[in-house]
């Protein structure tokens, strides 16, 4: 895996990949690279207009699929349009947003980053099973290290809302979900990845959205030390395409503190390795979404 780059991606001709949040940042870069390597890329985007604008930057076969992860009816409609799928990249996300609710009444970060992606993954399992060696890549974050799943109040109905706490919970949920999917699904490989500290529209918008001087300064400093999107997308591209990537693993930048660098095995916290919590989250997700995955 030493200094793995886009040049190491095998030919993707004949493969179909769905990337969520593909209109900008890491998602768009992932779509661009995989299409250039021969894949047909389905760009899952909340805004079709923005998606079409992004699609015009993709050199290869690509289409836009309307997909709002904060609306389970949109997730269902999108999944119904996908017949066969080799790779699902659960890339989209929101970060450190003010307290709010999804269409279905879930706290926005937990509802979008985890529940929406879990529902999409489960609904796409029949399409993934159509293709041997299918993979699901779920993008987490270094912020999972600050996460804690409150199983009694996952949607912050009773406890005081925390921007960072909610985001950390959703990113920890991403890894727990990826690991539990790998354990439960014998015919679909599930892998987690993170981009380290990468300069994307997501981080820039976070800094601009908050009036706190500390948040703004922190965001600007982060921008100075961040790596470019081309590097930040490598771990999820590695997880999606490399024959060496292993199910149940977690990949991220291999440089200092996991902030920058070429893909490498990444460190998970003890909370992210908690199999009992992963199973409990799986069952809670079924209860909240009303979607039961077709698995043994």
C-alpha positions in Angstrom: 0.0 0.0 0.0 3.1 2.3 0.3 2.4 5.5 -1.6 -0.7 4.2 -3.3 -2.1 6.6 -5.9 -4.8 6.9 -8.5 -2.4 5.3 -11.0 -2.7 2.1 -9.0 -6.5 1.8 -9.5 -7.3 -1.3 -11.7 -9.3 -0.9 -14.9 -13.0 -0.3 -13.9 -14.6 -1.0 -17.2 -17.9 -2.8 -16.9 -18.4 -1.8 -13.3 -21.1 0.5 -11.9 -20.4 2.7 -8.9 -22.8 4.9 -6.9 -21.2 7.8 -5.1 -23.3 9.9 -2.7 -22.6 13.6 -2.4 -21.0 13.5 -5.8 -21.6 17.1 -6.8 -18.5 18.5 -5.0 -15.5 17.7 -2.9 -14.5 14.2 -2.2 -17.5 12.7 -3.9 -17.0 14.6 -7.1 -13.3 13.6 -7.2 -14.2 10.0 -6.6 -16.7 10.1 -9.4 -14.2 11.8 -11.8 -11.4 9.3 -11.1 -13.6 6.1 -11.3 -15.3 7.3 -14.5 -11.9 8.0 -16.0 -10.8 4.5 -15.2 -13.8 3.1 -17.1 -16.6 2.8 -14.5 -20.2 4.0 -15.0 -20.7 6.3 -12.1 -24.1 7.2 -10.7 -23.8 10.5 -9.0 -26.2 10.7 -6.0 -27.0 14.3 -5.4 -29.6 16.2 -3.4 -29.8 18.9 -6.1 -30.1 17.6 -9.7 -29.1 21.0 -11.0 -25.9 21.0 -9.1 -25.4 17.4 -9.9 -25.7 18.0 -13.7 -23.2 20.9 -13.4 -20.7 18.5 -11.7 -21.4 15.8 -14.2 -20.1 17.9 -17.0 -16.7 17.8 -15.3 -16.6 14.0 -15.4 -14.6 12.6 -18.3 -16.5 9.3 -18.8 -19.8 7.6 -18.3 -21.9 9.2 -15.5 -25.5 10.0 -14.7 -27.1 12.0 -11.9 -29.5 10.4 -9.5 -31.6 12.6 -7.2 -31.0 11.5 -3.7 -31.7 13.4 -0.4 -30.3 11.4 2.5 -32.3 13.5 4.9 -35.5 12.2 3.4 -36.1 8.4 3.6 -38.8 8.6 0.9 -36.1 10.1 -1.4 -33.7 7.3 -0.4 -36.3 4.6 -1.3 -37.1 6.2 -4.6 -33.4 6.5 -5.5 -32.7 2.9 -4.6 -35.6 1.6 -6.7 -33.8 3.0 -9.8 -30.6 1.1 -9.4 -30.7 -2.5 -10.8 -27.1 -3.7 -10.4 -24.2 -2.2 -8.5 -20.6 -3.1 -8.0 -19.6 -0.4 -5.5 -21.5 1.9 -3.2 -19.5 4.8 -1.8 -21.4 6.4 1.2 -19.5 9.7 0.9 -22.1 12.5 1.5 -22.3 14.2 4.8 -23.0 17.4 6.7 -20.7 18.7 9.5 -21.2 20.7 12.6 -24.5 22.2 11.5 -26.9 23.9 13.9 -29.6 21.8 15.6 -32.3 20.8 13.1 -34.4 17.9 11.9 -34.6 15.8 8.8 -37.9 15.3 6.9 -38.5 12.2 9.1 -37.8 14.0 12.3 -34.2 12.8 13.1 -31.4 15.1 14.3 -29.8 16.3 11.0 -26.3 15.0 11.3 -27.2 11.6 12.7 -30.1 11.3 10.3 -28.1 12.3 7.2 -24.7 10.9 7.9 -25.8 7.6 9.4 -29.5 6.8 9.1 -29.8 7.9 5.5 -26.7 6.0 4.4 -27.7 2.9 6.3 -31.1 2.9 4.8 -29.7 3.4 1.3 -27.2 0.6 1.8 -29.8 -1.9 3.0 -32.2 -1.0 0.1 -29.4 -1.5 -2.4 -28.3 -4.9 -1.1 -30.3 -6.7 -3.9 -28.5 -4.6 -6.5 -25.1 -5.2 -4.9 -25.7 -9.0 -4.8 -26.1 -8.9 -8.6 -22.4 -8.4 -8.9 -19.7 -10.7 -7.6 -17.2 -8.9 -5.3 -19.5 -6.0 -4.6 -18.3 -3.5 -2.0 -19.7 -0.8 0.2 -17.4 2.0 1.3 -18.6 4.2 4.2 -16.7 7.4 4.8 -16.1 8.3 8.4 -13.9 10.9 10.0 -11.1 11.5 12.5 -13.9 13.1 14.5 -15.2 9.6 15.3 -12.6 9.6 18.0 -14.7 12.2 19.9 -18.0 10.3 19.2 -20.3 8.5 21.7 -23.5 6.8 20.7 -26.3 7.8 23.1 -28.7 4.9 22.5 -31.3 6.4 24.8 -31.3 9.8 23.0 -29.6 9.5 19.6 -31.6 12.4 18.2 -30.7 14.9 21.0 -34.4 15.2 22.1 -33.5 15.5 25.8 -29.9 16.4 26.1 -28.4 19.8 25.1 -27.4 19.8 21.5 -23.7 19.8 20.6 -22.4 20.6 17.1 -19.3 18.6 17.5 -20.9 15.9 19.7 -23.5 15.2 17.1 -21.1 15.0 14.3 -18.8 12.8 16.3 -21.7 10.5 17.1 -22.6 10.2 13.4 -19.1 9.5 12.3 -18.6 6.8 15.0 -21.9 5.3 13.8 -20.5 5.2 10.2 -17.6 2.9 11.4 -19.8 0.7 13.6 -22.3 0.3 10.7 -19.5 -0.6 8.2 -18.1 -3.2 10.6 -21.5 -4.7 11.4 -22.4 -4.9 7.7 -19.2 -6.8 7.0 -20.0 -9.2 9.8 -23.6 -9.8 8.7 -23.3 -9.8 4.9 -21.4 -12.8 3.4 -21.6 -11.7 -0.2 -20.9 -7.9 0.1 -17.6 -6.5 1.3 -17.9 -3.5 3.7 -15.0 -1.1 4.3 -14.7 2.2 6.2 -12.4 5.1 5.2 -11.6 8.7 6.2 -10.0 11.6 4.3 -7.9 13.0 7.1 -7.8 16.8 7.1 -8.8 17.7 3.6 -9.8 21.1 2.1 -13.3 20.6 0.9 -16.5 22.7 0.5 -17.8 21.0 3.7 -15.0 22.3 5.9 -15.1 25.8 4.3 -18.8 26.1 4.7 -18.5 25.0 8.4 -16.2 27.9 9.1 -18.3 30.4 7.3 -21.6 29.2 8.9 -20.6 29.9 12.5 -20.2 33.3 13.9 -17.9 32.1 16.7 -14.4 33.6 16.3 -12.9 30.4 17.6 -14.8 28.3 15.0 -13.8 30.7 12.2 -10.1 30.8 13.3 -10.1 27.0 13.7 -11.6 26.5 10.2 -9.0 28.9 8.6 -6.1 27.2 10.3 -7.4 23.8 9.2 -7.5 25.2 5.7 -3.9 26.1 5.9 -2.7 22.6 6.9 -5.3 20.6 4.9 -4.3 18.4 2.0 -6.0 18.8 -1.4 -9.1 16.9 -2.4 -7.0 14.7 -4.8 -5.2 13.3 -1.8 -8.1 13.2 0.6 -10.1 11.0 -1.8 -7.4 8.4 -2.0 -8.4 6.3 1.0 -12.0 5.8 -0.2 -10.7 5.1 -3.7 -8.4 2.5 -2.3 -11.2 1.0 -0.3 -13.4 0.9 -3.4 -11.0 -0.5 -5.9 -7.8 -2.1 -4.4 -7.6 -5.9 -4.4 -5.6 -5.5 -1.2 -8.4 -3.7 0.7 -10.0 -5.9 3.3 -13.5 -6.1 4.6 -14.1 -4.7 8.1 -11.0 -2.5 7.9 -10.6 1.2 8.1 -8.3 3.2 5.8 -7.1 6.8 5.9 -4.0 9.0 5.3 -0.9 7.3 6.6 1.0 10.5 7.5 1.2 12.4 10.7 -1.7 11.7 13.0 -3.7 10.5 10.1 -4.1 14.0 8.8 -2.3 13.7 5.5 -0.6 11.2 3.2 -1.2 8.2 1.1 -3.7 5.5 2.2 -2.9 3.2 5.1 -4.7 1.2 7.7 -6.2 3.7 10.1 -6.6 3.6 13.9 -10.0 3.0 15.3 -11.0 3.9 18.8 -12.1 1.2 21.3 -15.7 2.6 20.8 -15.4 1.9 17.1 -14.3 -1.6 17.7 -17.2 -2.4 20.1 -19.1 -5.3 18.6 -21.9 -5.1 21.1 -22.4 -1.4 20.3 -22.3 -2.1 16.6 -25.1 -4.7 17.0 -27.1 -2.4 19.2 -26.8 0.4 16.6 -27.9 -1.9 13.8 -31.1 -2.8 15.7 -31.7 0.8 16.7 -31.3 1.8 13.0 -33.9 -0.7 11.9 -36.3 0.6 14.5 -35.8 4.3 13.6 -35.9 3.9 9.8 -38.5 1.1 9.6 -36.2 -0.7 7.1 -35.2 -4.3 7.8 -32.2 -5.4 5.7 -32.6 -8.7 3.8 -29.7 -10.5 5.5 -29.3 -13.9 7.2 
